[in-house]
Amino acid sequence: MLFRMTTLSAKASPLLSLFSKNSTSLCFRPRSFNYLLHYCPLMPISFNAKTQPKYPFLMAIKRSHFSTTTAEALVQEPTDSGTRRSRKKALRESPEMILRAKLEQCSKSGDVAEALRLYDEAIINNVQLNVYHYNVLLYLCSTKSDGIRTDVLSLERGFEIFERMGIDKVVPNEATFTNASRLAAAKNDPERAFGLVKKMKAGGIAPKLRSYGPALFGFCEKGMAYEAYKVDSHMMDNMVLAEESELSALLKVSSETEREEKVYEMLHRLRAAVRQVSEETAVVVEDWFRSKKAAEIGLEKWDSERVKKGIVEGGGGWHGQGWLGTGNWRLVRTSITNTGVCQSCGQKLDCIDIDPRETNNFAKCLADLACQKEARKDFLQFQEWLQRHGPFDAVVDGANLGLANQQVLNFFQINRVVKEIRQISPSKKLPLVILHQSRMTGGPAQHPNNKKLLESWKRAGALYATPLGSNDDWYWLYAAVSSKCLLVTNDEMRDHLFELLGNSFFPRWKEKHQVRLKPSINGLNLHMPPPYSIVIQESEQGSWHVPTVTGDDLEIPRQWLCVTRSRERN
Protein backbone atom coordinates (compact mmCIF):
# COMPACT_ATOMS: atom_id res chain seq x y z
CA MET A 1 0.00 0.00 0.00
CA LEU A 2 1.35 3.39 -0.97
CA PHE A 3 1.06 6.39 1.36
CA ARG A 4 1.70 9.87 0.15
CA MET A 5 3.75 10.97 3.12
CA THR A 6 4.25 14.49 1.89
CA THR A 7 0.52 15.20 1.98
CA LEU A 8 -0.15 13.87 5.48
CA SER A 9 -0.74 16.36 8.24
CA ALA A 10 0.79 16.09 11.67
CA LYS A 11 -2.42 14.53 13.06
CA ALA A 12 -2.18 11.54 10.69
CA SER A 13 1.39 10.58 11.55
CA PRO A 14 0.52 8.67 14.77
CA LEU A 15 -1.81 6.49 12.73
CA LEU A 16 0.92 5.31 10.39
CA SER A 17 3.07 4.10 13.23
CA LEU A 18 0.41 1.53 13.99
CA PHE A 19 0.75 -0.28 10.72
CA SER A 20 3.40 -2.78 9.62
CA LYS A 21 5.22 -2.60 6.32
CA ASN A 22 3.37 -5.65 5.07
CA SER A 23 1.30 -4.55 2.06
CA THR A 24 -1.17 -7.43 2.32
CA SER A 25 -2.29 -6.74 5.87
CA LEU A 26 -2.14 -3.81 8.15
CA CYS A 27 -1.18 -5.13 11.57
CA PHE A 28 -1.72 -3.35 14.86
CA ARG A 29 0.55 -3.51 17.82
CA PRO A 30 -1.54 -4.58 20.79
CA ARG A 31 -0.86 -1.51 22.92
CA SER A 32 -1.80 0.72 20.03
CA PHE A 33 -5.08 -1.04 19.32
CA ASN A 34 -7.20 1.01 21.72
CA TYR A 35 -5.59 4.18 20.41
CA LEU A 36 -6.61 3.26 16.88
CA LEU A 37 -10.16 2.47 17.95
CA HIS A 38 -10.37 5.88 19.57
CA TYR A 39 -9.49 7.57 16.30
CA CYS A 40 -11.10 5.04 13.97
CA PRO A 41 -14.36 3.97 15.57
CA LEU A 42 -16.01 3.27 12.24
CA MET A 43 -13.13 1.38 10.58
CA PRO A 44 -14.34 -2.12 9.54
CA ILE A 45 -12.03 -4.73 11.00
CA SER A 46 -11.94 -8.52 11.05
CA PHE A 47 -9.89 -11.07 12.92
CA ASN A 48 -7.26 -12.85 10.80
CA ALA A 49 -7.40 -16.57 11.52
CA LYS A 50 -3.84 -16.99 10.21
CA THR A 51 -2.31 -14.48 12.60
CA GLN A 52 0.68 -15.86 14.49
CA PRO A 53 -0.16 -17.11 18.01
CA LYS A 54 2.61 -14.91 19.32
CA TYR A 55 0.47 -11.87 18.49
CA PRO A 56 -3.13 -12.80 19.38
CA PHE A 57 -4.31 -9.19 19.12
CA LEU A 58 -3.14 -8.72 15.55
CA MET A 59 -5.97 -7.80 13.23
CA ALA A 60 -6.26 -7.47 9.50
CA ILE A 61 -8.05 -4.71 7.71
CA LYS A 62 -9.25 -5.65 4.29
CA ARG A 63 -9.09 -2.46 2.38
CA SER A 64 -8.77 -1.99 -1.33
CA HIS A 65 -7.71 1.60 -0.89
CA PHE A 66 -6.68 3.75 2.06
CA SER A 67 -6.07 7.35 1.19
CA THR A 68 -4.33 10.05 3.18
CA THR A 69 -7.59 11.93 3.21
CA THR A 70 -9.27 8.98 4.94
CA ALA A 71 -6.47 8.71 7.47
CA GLU A 72 -6.66 12.39 8.29
CA ALA A 73 -10.43 12.22 8.62
CA LEU A 74 -10.21 9.23 10.95
CA VAL A 75 -7.89 10.94 13.36
CA GLN A 76 -10.12 13.98 13.78
CA GLU A 77 -11.31 14.41 17.38
CA PRO A 78 -15.02 13.70 17.93
CA THR A 79 -16.94 16.96 18.07
CA ASP A 80 -20.46 15.86 19.09
CA SER A 81 -19.78 15.59 22.82
CA GLY A 82 -17.88 18.85 22.80
CA THR A 83 -20.72 20.56 21.00
CA ARG A 84 -23.21 19.22 23.56
CA ARG A 85 -21.08 20.43 26.41
CA SER A 86 -20.79 23.83 24.80
CA ARG A 87 -24.53 24.03 24.31
CA LYS A 88 -25.20 23.05 27.94
CA LYS A 89 -22.69 25.61 29.15
CA ALA A 90 -24.24 28.28 26.97
CA LEU A 91 -27.68 27.39 28.30
CA ARG A 92 -26.50 27.54 31.93
CA GLU A 93 -24.92 30.92 31.33
CA SER A 94 -27.86 32.37 29.42
CA PRO A 95 -29.67 35.36 31.01
CA GLU A 96 -32.86 33.29 31.29
CA MET A 97 -31.21 30.49 33.30
CA ILE A 98 -29.30 32.93 35.50
CA LEU A 99 -32.56 34.72 36.27
CA ARG A 100 -34.26 31.39 37.01
CA ALA A 101 -31.54 30.40 39.50
CA LYS A 102 -31.70 33.76 41.26
CA LEU A 103 -35.50 33.66 41.48
CA GLU A 104 -35.33 30.18 42.99
CA GLN A 105 -33.06 31.53 45.70
CA CYS A 106 -35.54 34.34 46.35
CA SER A 107 -38.34 31.77 46.60
CA LYS A 108 -36.40 29.75 49.17
CA SER A 109 -35.64 32.81 51.29
CA GLY A 110 -38.98 34.55 50.71
CA ASP A 111 -37.21 37.68 49.42
CA VAL A 112 -39.97 39.44 47.48
CA ALA A 113 -38.10 42.74 47.12
CA GLU A 114 -35.07 41.11 45.50
CA ALA A 115 -37.30 39.07 43.16
CA LEU A 116 -39.07 42.24 42.00
CA ARG A 117 -35.71 43.97 41.48
CA LEU A 118 -34.55 41.06 39.32
CA TYR A 119 -37.80 41.23 37.35
CA ASP A 120 -37.41 44.96 36.67
CA GLU A 121 -33.80 44.42 35.62
CA ALA A 122 -34.82 41.59 33.27
CA ILE A 123 -37.47 43.78 31.60
CA ILE A 124 -34.94 46.60 31.04
CA ASN A 125 -32.43 44.13 29.54
CA ASN A 126 -35.09 42.46 27.35
CA VAL A 127 -34.60 39.05 28.98
CA GLN A 128 -37.24 36.67 27.67
CA LEU A 129 -39.31 35.45 30.63
CA ASN A 130 -41.11 32.10 30.46
CA VAL A 131 -44.02 30.67 32.45
CA TYR A 132 -41.69 29.40 35.19
CA HIS A 133 -40.26 32.88 35.84
CA TYR A 134 -43.73 34.37 36.03
CA ASN A 135 -45.05 31.65 38.34
CA VAL A 136 -42.23 32.16 40.84
CA LEU A 137 -42.80 35.91 40.84
CA LEU A 138 -46.56 35.52 41.29
CA TYR A 139 -46.05 33.00 44.06
CA LEU A 140 -43.70 35.33 45.96
CA CYS A 141 -46.05 38.28 45.60
CA SER A 142 -49.01 36.26 46.91
CA THR A 143 -47.50 34.48 49.91
CA LYS A 144 -46.99 35.47 53.52
CA SER A 145 -43.59 36.24 54.99
CA ASP A 146 -43.15 35.18 58.64
CA GLY A 147 -46.91 34.94 59.00
CA ILE A 148 -47.49 38.52 57.78
CA ARG A 149 -49.17 39.19 54.45
CA THR A 150 -46.97 40.99 51.93
CA ASP A 151 -47.67 44.70 51.58
CA VAL A 152 -50.17 46.23 49.16
CA LEU A 153 -47.40 47.33 46.81
CA SER A 154 -46.23 43.73 46.35
CA LEU A 155 -49.80 42.65 45.60
CA GLU A 156 -50.18 45.39 43.01
CA ARG A 157 -46.88 44.43 41.45
CA GLY A 158 -48.14 40.85 41.33
CA PHE A 159 -51.15 41.85 39.23
CA GLU A 160 -48.89 44.00 37.06
CA ILE A 161 -46.69 40.95 36.41
CA PHE A 162 -49.76 38.82 35.65
CA GLU A 163 -50.93 41.39 33.07
CA ARG A 164 -47.44 41.60 31.58
CA MET A 165 -47.55 37.85 31.10
CA GLY A 166 -50.58 38.26 28.84
CA ILE A 167 -48.93 41.09 26.89
CA ASP A 168 -45.87 38.89 26.29
CA LYS A 169 -48.21 36.11 25.14
CA VAL A 170 -46.79 33.63 27.63
CA VAL A 171 -49.30 30.79 27.97
CA PRO A 172 -50.38 30.41 31.63
CA ASN A 173 -50.88 27.07 33.37
CA GLU A 174 -52.77 25.92 36.46
CA ALA A 175 -50.06 27.23 38.79
CA THR A 176 -50.28 30.66 37.15
CA PHE A 177 -54.02 30.99 37.73
CA THR A 178 -53.75 29.57 41.25
CA ASN A 179 -51.08 32.12 42.20
CA ALA A 180 -53.09 34.93 40.63
CA SER A 181 -56.12 33.72 42.56
CA ARG A 182 -54.08 33.90 45.76
CA LEU A 183 -53.16 37.48 44.90
CA ALA A 184 -56.86 38.32 44.63
CA ALA A 185 -57.64 36.62 47.93
CA ALA A 186 -54.77 38.50 49.59
CA LYS A 187 -56.43 41.73 48.47
CA ASN A 188 -59.62 40.52 50.14
CA ASP A 189 -61.24 39.99 46.72
CA PRO A 190 -62.57 36.39 46.61
CA GLU A 191 -64.89 37.31 43.72
CA ARG A 192 -61.89 37.99 41.50
CA ALA A 193 -60.23 34.81 42.75
CA PHE A 194 -63.30 32.77 41.76
CA GLY A 195 -63.42 34.53 38.40
CA LEU A 196 -59.85 33.42 37.70
CA VAL A 197 -60.80 29.81 38.42
CA LYS A 198 -63.70 30.08 35.97
CA LYS A 199 -61.36 31.61 33.38
CA MET A 200 -58.94 28.75 33.92
CA LYS A 201 -61.70 26.21 33.29
CA ALA A 202 -62.90 28.08 30.20
CA GLY A 203 -59.33 28.00 28.86
CA GLY A 204 -59.25 24.21 29.04
CA ILE A 205 -57.10 24.01 32.17
CA ALA A 206 -58.46 21.63 34.83
CA PRO A 207 -58.59 23.32 38.25
CA LYS A 208 -57.13 21.52 41.25
CA LEU A 209 -58.23 21.63 44.87
CA ARG A 210 -55.61 24.30 45.59
CA SER A 211 -57.04 26.42 42.78
CA TYR A 212 -60.35 26.81 44.63
CA GLY A 213 -58.86 27.47 48.06
CA PRO A 214 -58.33 31.26 47.75
CA ALA A 215 -61.92 31.89 46.64
CA LEU A 216 -63.55 29.38 49.01
CA PHE A 217 -61.64 30.43 52.12
CA GLY A 218 -62.00 34.09 51.16
CA PHE A 219 -65.80 33.86 50.98
CA CYS A 220 -65.94 31.85 54.21
CA GLU A 221 -63.80 34.36 56.09
CA LYS A 222 -66.07 37.19 54.94
CA GLY A 223 -69.17 35.28 55.99
CA MET A 224 -70.43 35.08 52.39
CA ALA A 225 -72.01 31.65 52.74
CA TYR A 226 -74.02 31.68 49.51
CA GLU A 227 -70.95 32.53 47.40
CA ALA A 228 -68.92 29.86 49.24
CA TYR A 229 -71.58 27.28 48.34
CA LYS A 230 -71.28 28.33 44.69
CA VAL A 231 -67.54 27.63 44.79
CA ASP A 232 -68.26 24.27 46.44
CA SER A 233 -70.76 23.44 43.70
CA HIS A 234 -68.24 24.40 41.00
CA MET A 235 -65.73 22.06 42.64
CA MET A 236 -68.16 19.14 42.57
CA ASP A 237 -69.07 19.86 38.94
CA ASN A 238 -65.37 19.52 38.09
CA MET A 239 -64.87 16.35 40.15
CA VAL A 240 -62.69 18.13 42.73
CA LEU A 241 -63.33 16.67 46.18
CA ALA A 242 -63.19 18.91 49.24
CA GLU A 243 -60.96 17.76 52.08
CA GLU A 244 -61.08 18.49 55.81
CA SER A 245 -59.90 22.12 55.68
CA GLU A 246 -62.46 23.05 53.00
CA LEU A 247 -65.32 21.19 54.71
CA SER A 248 -64.38 22.69 58.06
CA ALA A 249 -64.50 26.21 56.56
CA LEU A 250 -67.91 25.50 55.01
CA LEU A 251 -69.13 24.07 58.32
CA LYS A 252 -67.97 27.16 60.18
CA VAL A 253 -69.59 29.67 57.80
CA SER A 254 -72.80 27.62 57.83
CA SER A 255 -72.80 27.65 61.63
CA GLU A 256 -72.09 31.37 61.85
CA THR A 257 -74.88 32.19 59.38
CA GLU A 258 -77.27 29.78 61.14
CA ARG A 259 -77.90 27.54 58.10
CA GLU A 260 -78.73 24.37 60.02
CA GLU A 261 -79.41 22.27 56.92
CA LYS A 262 -75.92 23.07 55.59
CA VAL A 263 -74.33 22.30 58.96
CA TYR A 264 -76.01 18.90 58.84
CA GLU A 265 -74.77 18.35 55.29
CA MET A 266 -71.18 19.30 56.14
CA LEU A 267 -71.10 17.01 59.17
CA HIS A 268 -72.10 14.09 56.98
CA ARG A 269 -69.58 15.04 54.30
CA LEU A 270 -66.91 15.08 57.00
CA ARG A 271 -68.14 11.65 58.07
CA ALA A 272 -67.78 10.28 54.54
CA ALA A 273 -64.54 11.99 53.50
CA VAL A 274 -62.53 12.54 56.68
CA ARG A 275 -63.98 10.14 59.27
CA GLN A 276 -61.70 11.40 62.10
CA VAL A 277 -61.40 15.16 62.49
CA SER A 278 -58.53 17.35 63.62
CA GLU A 279 -58.68 19.35 66.84
CA GLU A 280 -59.36 22.54 64.85
CA THR A 281 -62.41 21.00 63.19
CA ALA A 282 -63.58 19.54 66.50
CA VAL A 283 -63.68 23.07 67.93
CA VAL A 284 -65.84 24.22 64.98
CA VAL A 285 -68.22 21.31 65.68
CA GLU A 286 -68.38 22.22 69.36
CA ASP A 287 -69.10 25.87 68.57
CA TRP A 288 -72.12 24.84 66.50
CA PHE A 289 -73.63 22.54 69.12
CA ARG A 290 -73.15 25.20 71.82
CA SER A 291 -74.93 27.86 69.73
CA LYS A 292 -78.44 29.13 70.44
CA LYS A 293 -79.56 28.10 66.94
CA ALA A 294 -78.50 24.49 67.48
CA ALA A 295 -80.64 24.29 70.62
CA GLU A 296 -83.69 25.66 68.81
CA ILE A 297 -83.75 23.29 65.83
CA GLY A 298 -84.73 19.60 65.75
CA LEU A 299 -87.77 17.35 65.65
CA GLU A 300 -89.52 16.65 68.94
CA LYS A 301 -91.38 13.76 67.34
CA TRP A 302 -90.18 11.65 64.42
CA ASP A 303 -90.91 8.44 62.57
CA SER A 304 -88.76 5.84 64.35
CA GLU A 305 -89.25 3.25 61.61
CA ARG A 306 -88.08 5.66 58.96
CA VAL A 307 -84.99 6.49 60.98
CA LYS A 308 -84.19 2.79 61.49
CA LYS A 309 -84.66 2.15 57.79
CA GLY A 310 -82.22 4.97 57.03
CA ILE A 311 -79.63 3.39 59.33
CA VAL A 312 -80.00 -0.01 57.68
CA GLU A 313 -79.79 1.41 54.17
CA GLY A 314 -76.72 3.47 55.10
CA GLY A 315 -74.93 0.41 56.49
CA GLY A 316 -75.14 1.64 60.09
CA GLY A 317 -73.79 4.61 62.01
CA TRP A 318 -76.04 7.28 60.47
CA HIS A 319 -79.59 7.81 59.25
CA GLY A 320 -79.57 11.11 57.34
CA GLN A 321 -83.07 12.13 58.51
CA GLY A 322 -82.03 15.52 59.94
CA TRP A 323 -81.77 16.91 63.46
CA LEU A 324 -83.60 14.83 66.04
CA GLY A 325 -84.62 15.92 69.52
CA THR A 326 -85.01 19.33 71.16
CA GLY A 327 -83.22 21.39 73.77
CA ASN A 328 -79.65 22.23 74.57
CA TRP A 329 -76.82 19.93 73.63
CA ARG A 330 -74.49 18.36 76.18
CA LEU A 331 -70.87 18.07 75.00
CA VAL A 332 -68.29 15.80 76.65
CA ARG A 333 -64.78 14.78 75.61
CA THR A 334 -64.62 11.07 76.37
CA SER A 335 -63.28 7.71 75.20
CA ILE A 336 -64.71 4.48 73.81
CA THR A 337 -64.19 1.06 75.41
CA ASN A 338 -62.66 -1.86 73.53
CA THR A 339 -66.17 -3.17 72.94
CA GLY A 340 -67.32 0.13 71.38
CA VAL A 341 -69.29 1.60 74.31
CA CYS A 342 -69.16 5.36 74.95
CA GLN A 343 -67.97 5.98 78.50
CA SER A 344 -70.08 9.14 78.72
CA CYS A 345 -73.54 8.23 77.45
CA GLY A 346 -73.29 4.41 77.40
CA GLN A 347 -74.28 4.11 73.76
CA LYS A 348 -72.68 1.30 71.73
CA LEU A 349 -71.19 2.47 68.47
CA ASP A 350 -71.99 0.66 65.23
CA CYS A 351 -69.68 -1.42 63.08
CA ILE A 352 -70.57 -0.01 59.67
CA ASP A 353 -70.99 -2.54 56.87
CA ILE A 354 -69.13 -2.34 53.58
CA ASP A 355 -71.16 -2.93 50.43
CA PRO A 356 -69.85 -6.13 48.69
CA ARG A 357 -70.10 -4.32 45.36
CA GLU A 358 -67.66 -1.69 46.65
CA THR A 359 -65.23 -4.44 47.63
CA ASN A 360 -65.43 -6.10 44.21
CA ASN A 361 -64.91 -2.78 42.43
CA PHE A 362 -61.97 -2.00 44.70
CA ALA A 363 -60.38 -5.40 43.98
CA LYS A 364 -60.69 -4.77 40.24
CA CYS A 365 -59.19 -1.30 40.58
CA LEU A 366 -56.36 -2.73 42.67
CA ALA A 367 -55.60 -5.40 40.07
CA ASP A 368 -55.54 -2.82 37.26
CA LEU A 369 -53.09 -0.64 39.20
CA ALA A 370 -50.91 -3.63 40.06
CA CYS A 371 -50.69 -4.67 36.41
CA GLN A 372 -49.53 -1.15 35.56
CA LYS A 373 -46.90 -1.01 38.30
CA GLU A 374 -45.76 -4.65 38.24
CA ALA A 375 -44.82 -7.03 35.43
CA ARG A 376 -48.28 -7.79 34.04
CA LYS A 377 -47.48 -11.44 33.34
CA ASP A 378 -46.32 -12.04 36.93
CA PHE A 379 -49.41 -10.51 38.50
CA LEU A 380 -51.79 -12.35 36.16
CA GLN A 381 -50.10 -15.61 37.16
CA PHE A 382 -50.69 -14.68 40.80
CA GLN A 383 -54.39 -14.07 40.12
CA GLU A 384 -54.66 -17.49 38.48
CA TRP A 385 -52.88 -19.08 41.44
CA LEU A 386 -55.34 -17.43 43.84
CA GLN A 387 -58.29 -18.79 41.90
CA ARG A 388 -56.88 -22.32 42.24
CA HIS A 389 -55.88 -22.15 45.93
CA GLY A 390 -58.18 -19.50 47.43
CA PRO A 391 -60.13 -18.01 48.97
CA PHE A 392 -58.40 -17.65 52.33
CA ASP A 393 -59.64 -16.53 55.74
CA ALA A 394 -56.51 -14.42 56.26
CA VAL A 395 -53.41 -13.20 54.43
CA VAL A 396 -50.07 -12.74 56.23
CA ASP A 397 -47.46 -10.16 55.17
CA GLY A 398 -44.58 -12.52 55.98
CA ALA A 399 -41.61 -10.16 55.78
CA ASN A 400 -43.31 -7.39 57.76
CA LEU A 401 -44.28 -9.68 60.64
CA GLY A 402 -41.07 -11.70 60.57
CA LEU A 403 -39.03 -8.53 61.02
CA ALA A 404 -41.23 -7.01 63.76
CA ASN A 405 -38.84 -6.22 66.64
CA GLN A 406 -36.22 -8.42 64.92
CA GLN A 407 -32.86 -7.81 63.26
CA VAL A 408 -33.26 -10.66 60.77
CA LEU A 409 -36.30 -12.46 59.41
CA ASN A 410 -37.74 -14.64 62.18
CA PHE A 411 -39.63 -17.61 60.72
CA PHE A 412 -40.62 -18.82 64.20
CA GLN A 413 -42.46 -15.51 64.73
CA ILE A 414 -44.25 -15.82 61.38
CA ASN A 415 -45.26 -19.38 62.20
CA ARG A 416 -46.65 -18.33 65.57
CA VAL A 417 -48.86 -15.75 63.84
CA VAL A 418 -49.94 -18.36 61.29
CA LYS A 419 -50.97 -20.79 64.05
CA GLU A 420 -52.89 -18.13 66.02
CA ILE A 421 -54.75 -16.92 62.94
CA ARG A 422 -55.60 -20.51 62.00
CA GLN A 423 -57.11 -21.10 65.44
CA ILE A 424 -59.58 -18.23 65.07
CA SER A 425 -60.27 -18.96 61.41
CA PRO A 426 -63.83 -20.16 60.67
CA SER A 427 -62.53 -22.87 58.30
CA LYS A 428 -59.37 -23.67 60.34
CA LYS A 429 -57.50 -23.32 57.07
CA LEU A 430 -53.92 -22.06 57.00
CA PRO A 431 -53.68 -18.37 56.10
CA LEU A 432 -51.86 -17.38 52.93
CA VAL A 433 -48.27 -16.30 53.63
CA ILE A 434 -46.78 -13.85 51.10
CA LEU A 435 -42.98 -13.71 50.96
CA HIS A 436 -40.61 -12.23 48.42
CA GLN A 437 -38.63 -14.89 46.57
CA SER A 438 -35.33 -13.49 47.92
CA ARG A 439 -36.56 -14.17 51.47
CA MET A 440 -36.98 -17.87 50.65
CA THR A 441 -33.61 -18.58 49.12
CA GLY A 442 -31.04 -17.00 51.41
CA GLY A 443 -30.23 -16.09 54.97
CA PRO A 444 -32.47 -17.62 57.68
CA ALA A 445 -34.43 -19.53 55.03
CA GLN A 446 -31.46 -21.90 54.66
CA HIS A 447 -31.82 -23.18 58.22
CA PRO A 448 -33.11 -26.80 58.13
CA ASN A 449 -36.10 -26.08 60.39
CA ASN A 450 -37.10 -23.07 58.30
CA LYS A 451 -36.73 -25.10 55.10
CA LYS A 452 -39.14 -27.70 56.50
CA LEU A 453 -41.59 -24.97 57.51
CA LEU A 454 -41.55 -23.36 54.07
CA GLU A 455 -41.99 -26.74 52.42
CA SER A 456 -45.00 -27.55 54.60
CA TRP A 457 -46.66 -24.25 53.68
CA LYS A 458 -45.97 -24.93 49.99
CA ARG A 459 -47.54 -28.39 50.14
CA ALA A 460 -50.62 -26.89 51.81
CA GLY A 461 -50.96 -24.24 49.09
CA ALA A 462 -50.54 -21.54 51.73
CA LEU A 463 -47.32 -19.89 50.52
CA TYR A 464 -46.72 -17.65 47.54
CA ALA A 465 -43.30 -16.29 46.58
CA THR A 466 -43.46 -12.97 44.78
CA PRO A 467 -40.99 -12.80 41.86
CA LEU A 468 -37.70 -10.92 41.82
CA GLY A 469 -38.11 -7.23 41.08
CA SER A 470 -41.69 -7.16 42.34
CA ASN A 471 -43.29 -5.20 45.18
CA ASP A 472 -44.98 -7.74 47.44
CA ASP A 473 -47.36 -5.05 48.80
CA TRP A 474 -49.54 -5.38 45.71
CA TYR A 475 -49.75 -9.15 46.15
CA TRP A 476 -50.76 -9.40 49.82
CA LEU A 477 -53.18 -6.48 49.56
CA TYR A 478 -54.93 -7.86 46.47
CA ALA A 479 -55.11 -11.35 48.02
CA ALA A 480 -56.81 -9.97 51.15
CA VAL A 481 -59.26 -7.73 49.28
CA SER A 482 -60.25 -10.32 46.69
CA SER A 483 -60.69 -13.00 49.39
CA LYS A 484 -62.66 -10.53 51.59
CA CYS A 485 -60.56 -11.67 54.52
CA LEU A 486 -58.29 -10.41 57.29
CA LEU A 487 -54.88 -8.94 56.48
CA VAL A 488 -52.16 -9.45 59.11
CA THR A 489 -49.52 -6.72 58.79
CA ASN A 490 -48.04 -3.84 60.76
CA ASP A 491 -47.64 -1.86 57.55
CA GLU A 492 -49.86 1.23 58.00
CA MET A 493 -50.05 1.60 54.22
CA ARG A 494 -49.48 5.35 54.06
CA ASP A 495 -46.83 5.67 51.32
CA HIS A 496 -47.33 6.82 47.72
CA LEU A 497 -48.36 3.35 46.55
CA PHE A 498 -51.41 3.32 48.80
CA GLU A 499 -52.21 6.97 48.07
CA LEU A 500 -53.13 5.78 44.59
CA LEU A 501 -56.05 3.90 46.15
CA GLY A 502 -57.77 7.08 47.37
CA ASN A 503 -59.20 8.01 50.75
CA SER A 504 -62.80 6.92 50.34
CA PHE A 505 -63.09 3.12 50.42
CA PHE A 506 -59.57 2.09 51.42
CA PRO A 507 -59.56 3.53 55.00
CA ARG A 508 -62.88 1.83 55.69
CA TRP A 509 -61.60 -1.48 54.38
CA LYS A 510 -58.40 -1.22 56.49
CA GLU A 511 -60.38 -0.50 59.61
CA LYS A 512 -62.42 -3.69 59.31
CA HIS A 513 -59.76 -6.07 57.97
CA GLN A 514 -56.27 -5.16 59.24
CA VAL A 515 -54.82 -7.22 62.10
CA ARG A 516 -51.66 -5.86 63.73
CA LEU A 517 -48.91 -7.47 65.81
CA LYS A 518 -48.53 -5.31 68.93
CA PRO A 519 -46.04 -5.56 71.83
CA SER A 520 -47.38 -6.54 75.24
CA ILE A 521 -46.10 -7.88 78.58
CA ASN A 522 -46.17 -11.40 77.14
CA GLY A 523 -44.41 -10.43 73.91
CA LEU A 524 -46.07 -9.67 70.58
CA ASN A 525 -49.82 -10.28 70.41
CA LEU A 526 -52.36 -10.02 67.63
CA HIS A 527 -54.46 -6.86 67.75
CA MET A 528 -57.76 -7.51 65.99
CA PRO A 529 -59.84 -4.85 64.19
CA PRO A 530 -62.13 -2.87 66.53
CA PRO A 531 -65.74 -4.12 66.84
CA TYR A 532 -66.96 -0.63 65.92
CA SER A 533 -66.19 1.89 63.19
CA ILE A 534 -63.96 4.84 64.03
CA VAL A 535 -65.98 7.46 62.18
CA ILE A 536 -68.46 10.23 62.93
CA GLN A 537 -71.66 8.47 63.99
CA GLU A 538 -75.25 9.67 64.29
CA SER A 539 -77.62 7.61 66.44
CA GLU A 540 -81.33 6.97 66.01
CA GLN A 541 -81.87 9.00 69.20
CA GLY A 542 -80.23 12.05 67.61
CA SER A 543 -76.90 11.97 69.46
CA TRP A 544 -73.50 12.34 67.77
CA HIS A 545 -70.05 10.86 68.37
CA VAL A 546 -67.10 12.57 66.69
CA PRO A 547 -63.61 10.95 66.81
CA THR A 548 -60.74 13.45 67.02
CA VAL A 549 -57.06 12.88 66.29
CA THR A 550 -54.49 15.12 67.97
CA GLY A 551 -51.21 13.25 67.39
CA ASP A 552 -49.15 11.24 64.94
CA ASP A 553 -51.20 8.08 65.47
CA LEU A 554 -53.80 8.36 62.74
CA GLU A 555 -55.32 4.97 63.43
CA ILE A 556 -56.65 5.37 66.98
CA PRO A 557 -58.41 8.59 68.05
CA ARG A 558 -57.14 10.20 71.24
CA GLN A 559 -60.61 11.45 72.16
CA TRP A 560 -64.23 11.26 71.14
CA LEU A 561 -66.64 14.16 71.30
CA CYS A 562 -69.96 12.86 72.68
CA VAL A 563 -72.90 15.16 71.85
CA THR A 564 -76.33 14.38 73.31
CA ARG A 565 -79.52 16.33 73.86
CA SER A 566 -80.33 17.46 77.39
CA ARG A 567 -83.82 16.14 76.73
CA GLU A 568 -83.63 13.11 74.48
CA ARG A 569 -86.69 11.20 73.39
CA ASN A 570 -87.51 8.13 75.51
Salt bridges, closest charged atoms under 4 A:
GLU77 OE1 - HIS38 NE2 3.87
GLU104 OE2 - ARG100 NE 3.35
GLU114 OE2 - ARG117 NH2 2.82
ASP120 OD1 - ARG157 NH2 2.63
GLU121 OE2 - ARG117 NH1 3.29
GLU156 OE2 - LYS187 NZ 2.62
GLU160 OE1 - ARG157 NE 3.15
ASP168 OD2 - ARG164 NE 3.18
GLU174 OE1 - ARG210 NH2 2.50
ASP232 OD2 - ARG269 NH1 2.71
GLU260 OE1 - LYS293 NZ 3.88
GLU265 OE1 - LYS262 NZ 3.14
GLU265 OE2 - ARG269 NH1 3.39
GLU279 OE2 - ARG333 NH2 3.03
GLU286 OE2 - ARG333 NE 2.99
GLU313 OE2 - LYS309 NZ 3.99
ASP355 OD2 - ARG357 NH2 2.86
GLU358 OE2 - ARG508 NH2 2.75
ASP368 OD2 - LYS364 NZ 3.37
GLU420 OE2 - ARG416 NH1 2.81
GLU492 OE2 - ARG516 NE 3.12
GLU511 OE2 - ARG275 NH2 3.00
GLU538 OE1 - HIS268 NE2 3.10
GLU538 OE2 - HIS319 NE2 3.22
GLU555 OE2 - ARG494 NH2 3.68
GLU555 OE2 - LYS510 NZ 3.41
GLU555 OE1 - ARG516 NH2 3.18
